[in-house]
Amino acid sequence: MLPEGCDIMNAMSKKTVTKAVFPAAGLGTRFLPATKASPKEMLPIVDKPQIEYAVEEAVRCGIRDYIIITGKNKRAIEDHFDFVHELEDNLKSKGKQSLLEQVNRFSHHSFAYIRQGRPLGLGHAILCAKPCVNDETFAVLLSDDVIDPAYNLLREMIEHYERLQSPILALMEVSPEDTDKYGIVKAEPAGDGLYRIVDLVEKPKAGTAPSNLAIIGRYILTSDIFEHLEGLTPSSGGEIQLTDGIRSLLSTRQVYGCIVRGTRYDAGDKLGFLKATVELALKDSALKKPFRKYLIELTERIR
């Protein structure tokens, strides 16, 4: 029999997730020329930039510390999550208290910005966060994977982590012809929408994918991922891939995948970006009726 109070002590010793990393140093070439001098993460979907949807997702999970990996021409991200005193004074003078609270709602959170000098892959971007993460488990959110706010994927992943104390990857079924666009896993069902990851491959060539389960931009990672990323040989393009680091991590601990049950938009793709804009606008309480009416009228005109 366990000593009295042992279950409580075990529960207290289990770790949770209090830090989130947002890689945001990419060049955004798929949205040129719009991203020539502006961050792709700041492209607005309805009335919020992409990265704000990701930060809101982390806030809803009780995460307290936000680490954004930035690069050249990314200063607008820092400004967005900071106080803007001129704007604050203007809104106060006009009595727009609700709007003031909305634009300042992140200004009291803890943000750290780390510059990634060169875009050397997602794995390298995660390595840049090591000084801020230290030995803690952390979430990674890619802002161009926009998750419908009605579905809290990250909360679900954190709950799995708290139970299993193992890294968790977000997985989504994709068509076989699209497997060369993603990191793909070989996995075994583990119940409750979970899979035990057996192997991973980054963007496999056509016809070689081990499954159609693709990794999308949400991860819960333990701090030992850093030593595995540091031990990787860069690819021919000089990049360090996170998928390869997780593949190495499998040699020392179990990694799980969590199937995405809600709606995910690939806002890093032009068509996906437009789908996210239209569908999230139709969920906006102020926009949905007039916007739906407009879309019906537009459909009639272009038939």
C-alpha positions in Angstrom: 0.0 0.0 0.0 1.2 3.5 -0.8 2.0 5.8 2.1 -0.8 8.2 3.0 -0.6 11.4 0.9 1.6 9.7 -1.8 -1.0 10.3 -4.5 -1.2 14.0 -3.6 2.6 14.2 -3.7 2.7 12.5 -7.1 0.1 14.8 -8.5 2.0 17.8 -7.2 5.2 16.6 -8.8 3.7 16.3 -12.3 4.6 19.2 -14.5 2.3 21.4 -16.6 3.0 23.9 -19.3 3.5 27.6 -18.5 5.6 28.8 -21.5 4.9 29.0 -25.2 7.2 29.6 -28.1 6.0 31.3 -31.3 8.5 31.0 -34.2 8.0 34.1 -36.4 11.3 34.6 -38.3 10.2 33.1 -41.6 10.4 35.2 -44.8 6.7 34.7 -45.8 7.6 34.2 -49.5 4.2 32.8 -50.4 2.6 36.2 -49.7 5.1 38.4 -51.5 5.0 41.3 -52.2 2.8 41.9 -49.1 5.4 40.4 -46.8 8.4 42.2 -48.4 8.7 44.6 -45.4 5.8 43.4 -43.2 5.7 40.2 -41.1 3.5 37.4 -42.5 2.4 36.8 -38.9 0.8 40.3 -38.9 -1.4 39.6 -41.9 -4.9 40.2 -40.6 -7.7 37.6 -40.5 -10.9 39.7 -40.1 -9.6 42.2 -37.5 -6.7 40.4 -35.8 -3.2 39.4 -37.1 -2.5 35.7 -37.4 -0.1 35.6 -34.5 -2.8 37.0 -32.1 -5.0 34.0 -32.7 -2.1 31.8 -31.6 -1.4 34.0 -28.5 -5.0 34.0 -27.5 -5.0 30.2 -27.7 -2.1 30.1 -25.3 -3.8 32.7 -23.0 -6.9 30.5 -22.7 -4.7 27.7 -21.5 -3.3 29.7 -18.6 0.2 30.0 -20.2 2.0 33.0 -18.6 5.2 33.5 -20.6 5.4 34.0 -24.3 8.6 33.7 -26.3 8.5 35.0 -29.9 11.4 34.1 -32.3 11.7 37.1 -34.6 13.9 38.1 -37.5 14.5 41.1 -39.8 11.5 43.3 -40.5 9.5 41.8 -37.6 9.4 44.8 -35.2 5.7 45.2 -35.9 5.1 42.1 -33.8 6.8 43.6 -30.8 4.9 46.8 -31.2 1.6 45.0 -31.6 1.8 43.4 -28.1 3.1 46.6 -26.4 1.5 49.7 -25.1 0.9 52.4 -27.7 0.5 55.5 -25.6 -0.7 57.8 -28.4 -3.4 55.3 -29.3 -4.3 54.8 -25.6 -4.7 58.6 -25.1 -6.8 58.9 -28.3 -9.2 56.1 -27.3 -9.5 57.4 -23.7 -10.3 61.0 -25.0 -13.1 59.6 -27.2 -14.5 57.3 -24.4 -13.9 54.1 -26.3 -13.1 52.1 -23.2 -14.1 48.7 -24.7 -11.7 49.2 -27.7 -9.0 50.4 -25.4 -9.3 47.2 -23.3 -9.1 45.1 -26.4 -5.9 46.7 -27.8 -4.2 46.6 -24.4 -5.3 43.1 -23.3 -1.8 41.6 -23.8 0.3 44.5 -22.5 0.5 43.1 -19.0 1.6 39.6 -20.1 5.3 38.6 -20.2 6.7 38.6 -23.7 10.3 37.9 -24.6 11.7 38.4 -28.1 14.7 36.5 -29.4 16.2 37.3 -32.8 17.0 34.4 -35.2 19.7 35.9 -37.3 19.1 33.6 -40.3 16.1 31.5 -41.1 17.8 28.1 -40.6 14.7 25.9 -40.1 12.1 25.4 -37.5 14.4 23.3 -35.3 16.9 26.2 -35.2 14.1 28.6 -34.2 13.2 26.3 -31.3 16.9 26.2 -30.3 16.9 30.0 -30.1 14.3 29.7 -27.3 16.5 27.6 -25.1 17.8 30.4 -22.8 14.2 31.4 -22.0 12.8 27.9 -21.7 15.6 26.4 -19.5 14.5 22.9 -18.3 10.7 23.4 -18.6 8.2 21.8 -20.8 6.8 24.3 -23.4 4.3 24.7 -26.1 5.1 25.6 -29.7 2.5 27.4 -31.8 3.0 28.2 -35.5 0.8 31.2 -36.2 0.0 30.3 -39.8 -1.8 27.2 -38.5 -5.0 29.0 -37.3 -7.3 26.9 -35.1 -10.9 27.9 -34.9 -11.2 29.7 -31.5 -14.3 27.6 -30.7 -12.0 24.6 -30.4 -9.1 24.7 -27.9 -6.7 22.2 -29.4 -3.8 23.4 -27.2 -5.8 22.8 -24.0 -6.5 19.3 -25.1 -2.8 18.7 -25.8 -1.8 20.1 -22.4 -4.3 17.8 -20.7 -2.8 14.8 -22.5 0.7 16.0 -21.5 -0.3 16.4 -17.8 -1.6 12.8 -17.8 1.3 11.2 -19.8 4.2 13.5 -19.0 5.4 13.0 -22.6 5.7 15.2 -25.7 2.5 15.7 -27.7 2.2 16.5 -31.4 -0.9 17.7 -33.2 -1.8 15.4 -36.0 -4.3 15.7 -38.9 -5.2 13.3 -41.7 -4.2 14.7 -45.1 -4.8 13.3 -48.6 -1.9 11.1 -49.9 -1.0 13.6 -52.6 -0.3 16.2 -49.9 2.0 14.2 -47.7 5.0 15.7 -49.3 4.1 19.1 -47.8 4.2 18.0 -44.1 6.1 16.1 -41.5 4.5 12.7 -41.5 4.4 10.2 -38.7 4.3 6.4 -38.5 2.1 5.7 -35.5 0.1 3.2 -33.5 -3.4 4.0 -32.1 -3.3 4.6 -28.3 -7.0 5.3 -27.7 -8.9 8.6 -27.1 -7.7 10.2 -30.3 -4.0 9.5 -29.4 -1.3 7.8 -31.3 2.1 6.5 -30.1 4.7 7.9 -32.5 7.0 5.2 -34.0 8.8 7.3 -36.6 8.7 10.6 -38.4 9.9 11.9 -41.7 10.0 15.5 -43.0 8.2 16.0 -46.3 8.5 12.5 -47.7 8.8 12.0 -51.5 5.6 11.0 -53.3 4.7 7.4 -52.6 7.1 7.0 -49.6 5.0 8.5 -46.7 4.6 6.0 -43.8 1.0 7.2 -43.3 -1.3 10.1 -44.1 -1.0 11.6 -40.5 0.6 15.0 -40.8 2.1 17.1 -38.0 0.6 20.5 -37.8 1.7 23.6 -36.0 1.0 22.7 -32.4 3.5 20.9 -30.1 4.1 20.2 -26.4 7.8 19.6 -26.1 10.0 18.6 -23.1 13.3 20.4 -22.6 15.4 17.5 -23.6 14.5 18.3 -27.2 17.2 20.9 -27.2 20.1 18.4 -26.8 18.6 16.4 -29.7 18.4 19.4 -31.9 21.9 20.4 -31.0 23.1 17.0 -32.1 21.6 17.2 -35.6 23.6 17.7 -38.8 22.1 20.5 -40.8 20.4 19.5 -44.1 21.9 20.4 -47.4 20.2 23.7 -47.2 21.8 24.4 -43.9 18.5 24.0 -41.9 17.8 22.2 -38.7 14.4 20.5 -38.9 12.2 20.1 -35.8 10.9 16.8 -37.2 14.4 15.4 -37.2 14.9 16.5 -33.6 11.7 14.8 -32.5 12.8 11.7 -34.4 16.0 11.6 -32.4 14.1 12.2 -29.2 12.2 9.0 -29.8 15.3 7.1 -28.9 15.1 8.3 -25.3 11.3 8.8 -24.6 7.9 8.1 -25.9 6.2 10.8 -28.0 2.4 10.9 -28.7 0.3 12.4 -31.3 -3.2 14.0 -30.7 -5.7 14.0 -33.6 -7.1 17.5 -34.3 -10.9 17.3 -33.7 -11.8 20.8 -34.7 -11.2 23.2 -37.7 -7.7 24.1 -38.7 -6.9 26.7 -41.4 -3.6 26.7 -43.3 -3.2 30.5 -43.3 0.3 30.2 -44.7 -1.3 29.3 -48.0 -3.3 31.9 -50.0 -6.4 29.7 -50.4 -6.3 28.7 -46.7 -5.9 32.3 -45.7 -9.0 33.3 -47.6 -11.0 30.4 -46.2 -10.0 31.4 -42.7 -11.0 35.0 -43.3 -14.4 34.1 -44.7 -15.3 31.4 -42.2 -14.1 33.4 -39.1 -15.9 36.5 -40.4 -19.1 34.5 -40.6 -18.7 33.7 -36.9 -18.2 37.3 -35.9 -21.3 38.5 -34.2 -21.2 42.0 -35.8 -20.3 40.8 -39.3 -22.0 37.5 -39.8 -25.4 38.7 -41.0 -24.3 41.4 -43.4 -21.4 39.4 -44.6 -23.5 36.3 -45.2 -26.0 38.4 -47.2 -23.1 39.8 -49.3 -21.8 36.3 -50.0 -25.2 35.1 -51.1 -25.6 38.1 -53.4 -22.1 37.6 -54.8 -22.8 33.9 -55.5 -25.9 34.9 -57.4 -23.9 37.4 -59.5 -21.1 35.1 -60.5 -23.2 32.1 -61.4 
